[in-house]
Amino acid sequence: MGIVFLLIVGAAAGFLATRIMRVEADILTTVALGVFGALIGGLLIRILLTITGALAGLVGAVLGAMALIWAYQTYIGRR
């Protein structure tokens, strides 16, 4: 099932890409470009999401720590 899905998505992606870029290619080349393009694009997206996910985690951690420091100073620190 997975390989059939990859071929269908690859064929669609290759067809759209060749039409957008105005490239004339036969069916086999179109499908191959789409499949390999989908693999490369998927890998790049995963890498970018991993990097931005880690960065978002850091930003969230800093904001959480700032909120906790504010709450501590506001309610506990001043006695």
C-alpha positions in Angstrom: 0.0 0.0 0.0 2.8 2.4 0.9 4.7 2.1 -2.4 1.5 2.5 -4.4 0.6 5.7 -2.5 4.1 7.0 -3.0 3.8 6.4 -6.8 0.4 8.1 -7.0 1.6 11.1 -5.0 4.9 11.2 -6.9 3.0 11.1 -10.2 0.7 14.0 -9.1 3.7 16.0 -7.7 5.7 15.4 -10.9 2.8 16.3 -13.1 2.2 19.6 -11.2 5.9 20.4 -11.0 6.5 19.9 -14.7 3.4 22.0 -15.6 4.3 24.8 -13.3 7.9 24.9 -14.6 6.8 24.3 -18.2 8.9 21.2 -18.7 8.0 18.6 -21.3 8.8 15.1 -20.0 7.5 11.6 -20.6 5.4 9.8 -18.0 8.3 7.7 -16.4 10.5 10.8 -16.0 7.6 12.8 -14.6 6.8 10.1 -12.0 10.5 9.6 -11.1 11.0 13.3 -10.6 7.8 13.5 -8.5 8.8 10.5 -6.3 12.3 11.6 -5.7 11.2 15.2 -5.2 8.7 14.1 -2.6 11.4 12.1 -0.8 13.8 15.1 -0.8 11.1 17.6 0.1 9.8 15.4 2.9 13.2 15.0 4.4 13.8 18.8 4.2 10.5 19.5 5.9 11.2 17.0 8.7 14.6 18.7 9.3 13.1 22.2 9.3 10.3 21.1 11.7 12.9 19.5 14.0 15.0 22.6 14.1 12.1 25.0 14.5 10.5 22.6 17.0 13.6 22.7 19.2 13.7 26.5 18.9 10.1 26.8 19.7 10.6 24.6 22.8 13.4 26.9 23.9 11.3 30.0 23.5 8.4 28.3 25.4 10.8 27.3 28.2 12.1 30.9 28.5 8.6 32.3 28.5 7.5 29.8 31.1 10.5 30.6 33.3 9.8 34.3 33.0 6.2 33.8 34.0 7.3 31.7 37.0 9.8 34.3 38.1 7.2 37.0 37.8 4.7 35.0 39.9 7.4 34.3 42.5 8.5 37.9 42.8 4.8 39.1 42.8 3.3 36.7 45.3 6.2 35.0 47.3 9.3 37.2 47.1 7.7 40.3 48.7 6.7 39.4 52.3 
